[in-house]
């Protein structure tokens, strides 16, 4: 991308902050959409814009003023347990807010729009069998987005990242482990860390590598395509925990269960399209883990 | 149904008014949900309740106070042309409003809930190819409703009526024709009536027969099932127009085109489940047409 305007939604989230940094450093004008004022730390070259994406008028105003060349839609709710408590919130934020954004962008059809979905979608069948409301919200979102593109012929792309990890306020398994380790190092937590299923495997991508993929997709992606973003390497939760514990400065007690692997998760994630376009993960796994530990040791573990 | 409470949404619509009449006459306590005050003519035994189904708090209050034994969800937007102009309105009213209602009803799991979908849904494939935003909204609604039932185990039923016709403020082809004929009889319209595709066929059910089906489904339907409601008889638009013109008191000019039949509509509608439960259409086709003509001759044609 050359000197152009990029709208990033969910800019104060884990991925959003990295995306703001990355694109602003590239010299792109970044409009960072946040829901609450002052929720984003100041980043050079990034202009915050307060907007509730579920409110049509606010989104129309945003698009009308910004007229973005590129849109990176990261906003959304992403906690499985929370989705069981307030499923409607997930449908509003992951389906309706996305469509509200696409609807507003109909007035500016030049925009390249990347909607970030999730590998945690499920396969629609009759009857549909979603594993949890979060998955339902992302599955319907993806279906709605692809359908919307068919109807209105906007330039819309979809990314399906696997588990993103890296330094920053993530709520993923690596961040949870790192928080626990830092708390233990600081003498604030002497309990063991519990992992329900040591053999459960996941594909992890460093958030910074994912952003390189988003950049590439926004610039060169084909409208209507869905781009999975994966490392292609499966790691068991047991191995991850062991690797992270080795980075701890104090002994950490792990309690690892043998719960069966969640069978509905699509195991066969491949990023063939992205590899063909020249993308591959750059950051070694060990470096990601070190950076995560460094983040929590420096920033401290909040809210605990 | 015995003396119990039925919540009808979209109560001031074409089907809603018939449903209020029918169930109130049966001695059921009917709570008629309408969006705007005074939009429903007074019906004995029917209590109007003003509620915007897209506003969560209003829906929670409604369910909390009414605690309905049965819910007949008729509310929604249903104009294909309008859905092209304001697609987001269709997603809000046909998907989010329905989920907002289901979410509120989680607090009252005894409710038997009938969601009225449409035969104008399309088959989800990869990529999805909706014919218009209305179809998208109803297809996603049905998928969301069936998924929601899997997650929360509420007693939820779906009906897919084909084209409903009968006396009342319908916007279907029969009503359009009847309006034109009445206007012609009253000397207000001397133009011809244009039908784009004389060979296009449709399955029609009288709205009063559909309500008998809704009653049966609410009482005896199996949770998670989808019940098509059809007559099983296909009629061409040309035949329909000819039959209605025969009822006119003045000569009516028809202009009938030969546009190809809309190929994506599922032609094979059968109501086998309902027939097995004892339902079948009661009202002869000719009677429906006479009643429609009578309605517009008596009530007059508004807004023209």
Interface residues (C-beta under 8 A of the other chain):
Chain A: X56 X87 X88 X91 X92 X95 X96 X99 X100 X103 X124 X127 X128 X129 X130 X132 X133 X136 X139 X140 X143 X144 X146 X147 X148 X149 X150 X151 X152 X224
Chain B: X56 X87 X88 X91 X92 X95 X96 X99 X100 X103 X124 X127 X128 X129 X130 X132 X133 X136 X139 X140 X143 X144 X146 X147 X148 X149 X150 X151 X152 X224
